[in-house]
């Protein structure tokens, strides 16, 4: 039996779909199921049980003998939320309990960290464990993820295999419910549909031209491929980057969305909102050496390939993965 926390969310529901495609059914889905718009992500999935996240710890204590693997992807992911107590509860303390239970009952564990842990990127994007204590995230979300990574590395009791993945800029199907926190691909698609144009953030730094802010954009199908491949191979426990290793400009992303729609680009630049301007990352790019040393062979889609698949196969049709 495989457990996926955050199963109704964006990456979690895509992981359930990936597992189903690999012939793994009867997934135990853990989440807050109070939002109907998010629950649509699971409508067509082979799920045997849906457990409210508040009761998962107690359920695992009672049913650990049936559990073969836990993917812990559930988290509060809003980078504009600044109430630290929210992240302490949902991202840090909750994750600690999942880790402790998986350690106690010898259950392999994969959990979600984030590239937000790297902050401004002044220390680079190397996923060496030695770098983690020195990282300075730019918001409480990133701090909560880095705090858990630091805590994990201090533990002397661990699951028989474990891996934490620092997700870079993930985009793809099943993010309809995410609102402001949805990917730039989805926002661009919606803007084109509604206005015929895309608005991108203007650069507020002289070393970056407008639209040339860089991100490591990674397609969610590739993310779930890595997660399932790592669960099978289990070469080495540790914390890994999960990105393509190639940063691309927002301008190229917007152009790819227009191309997928067979339209000529119409792009306007607007000021970055004041509430996030001083915490805005201008460059992210995963170092992927460690991932390849773990014998992960997943081929990452190019930005153009991923955007085309997402736009034509899902957004244009209102479809779910």
Beta strands, then each sheet from edge to edge (+ up, - down):
strand 1: 2-5
strand 2: 27-31
strand 3: 47-52
strand 4: 69-72
strand 5: 108-114
strand 6: 162-167
strand 7: 169-171
strand 8: 198-201
strand 9: 214-215
strand 10: 217-219
strand 11: 238-242
strand 12: 248-249
strand 13: 267-270
sheet 1: 3+ 2+ 1+ 4+ 5+ 6+ 11+
sheet 2: 7+ 10+
sheet 3: 8+ 13+
sheet 4: 9+ 12-
end
